[in-house]
Amino acid sequence: MPSTVPVAIKRLPHGADLPLPSYQTDDAAGMDLYAAVDAPVTLAPGEHALVPTGLSMALPTGHEAQVRPRSGLAAKHGVTVLNTPGTIDADYRGEVKVILINHGKAAFEITRGERIAQMLIAPVTRATLEEVSELPDTMRGAGGFGSTGTG
């Protein structure tokens, strides 16, 4: 059984009639987010838009929310989250909004209540940076893109 963490969530007036984010199956990692648009929003190919969800929340300290694409929108329509994954910090209290982009060949219409993205709640590890004059050697070294294989 996955661990759980309480997250305070607030419905904003323009999202009052929409479902709260929810897991669609017992083993789903992400909760679906819904579009809280008043009127349909059409994304032409190559166009992006900031889509409201009608929600704000208070994440516990030491956690973040990651906003990720829904695979069905990406596979069927070429619509994805532009800044994937989008990060919502624990100290943010504004409305959760999703930047969607249409990479498809046809216009895509976003309607009220449509599932537009998924949100994962995850623990955050903070790093302590230690400046050094040299880094330890590895087999890869400074090899970049494509340096570990032929394909």
HURACOR-V385010 format. One record per residue. RES is the residue in three letters. D_LAST is the distance of its C-alpha to the last C-alpha in whole Angstrom. Layout:
BEGIN
res: {RES,RES}
d_last: {D_LAST,D_LAST}
END
This chain:
BEGIN
res: {MET,PRO,SER,THR,VAL,PRO,VAL,ALA,ILE,LYS,ARG,LEU,PRO,HIS,GLY,ALA,ASP,LEU,PRO,LEU,PRO,SER,TYR,GLN,THR,ASP,ASP,ALA,ALA,GLY,MET,ASP,LEU,TYR,ALA,ALA,VAL,ASP,ALA,PRO,VAL,THR,LEU,ALA,PRO,GLY,GLU,HIS,ALA,LEU,VAL,PRO,THR,GLY,LEU,SER,MET,ALA,LEU,PRO,THR,GLY,HIS,GLU,ALA,GLN,VAL,ARG,PRO,ARG,SER,GLY,LEU,ALA,ALA,LYS,HIS,GLY,VAL,THR,VAL,LEU,ASN,THR,PRO,GLY,THR,ILE,ASP,ALA,ASP,TYR,ARG,GLY,GLU,VAL,LYS,VAL,ILE,LEU,ILE,ASN,HIS,GLY,LYS,ALA,ALA,PHE,GLU,ILE,THR,ARG,GLY,GLU,ARG,ILE,ALA,GLN,MET,LEU,ILE,ALA,PRO,VAL,THR,ARG,ALA,THR,LEU,GLU,GLU,VAL,SER,GLU,LEU,PRO,ASP,THR,MET,ARG,GLY,ALA,GLY,GLY,PHE,GLY,SER,THR,GLY,THR,GLY}
d_last: {38,36,38,40,41,43,43,45,45,47,47,48,51,48,46,49,49,45,44,43,39,39,36,36,36,37,33,32,30,31,34,35,36,38,39,42,43,46,46,42,40,38,34,34,30,29,32,32,35,36,37,40,40,44,43,43,43,44,41,42,41,38,36,34,33,30,30,27,26,27,25,27,28,24,24,27,28,25,27,26,27,26,26,24,26,29,31,35,36,39,42,41,44,43,42,39,37,34,32,30,28,28,25,26,28,31,34,34,37,37,40,43,42,38,35,33,31,31,32,31,34,32,34,33,32,34,33,35,34,35,34,34,34,31,28,27,24,21,19,16,19,18,15,13,11,7,10,9,6,4,0}
END
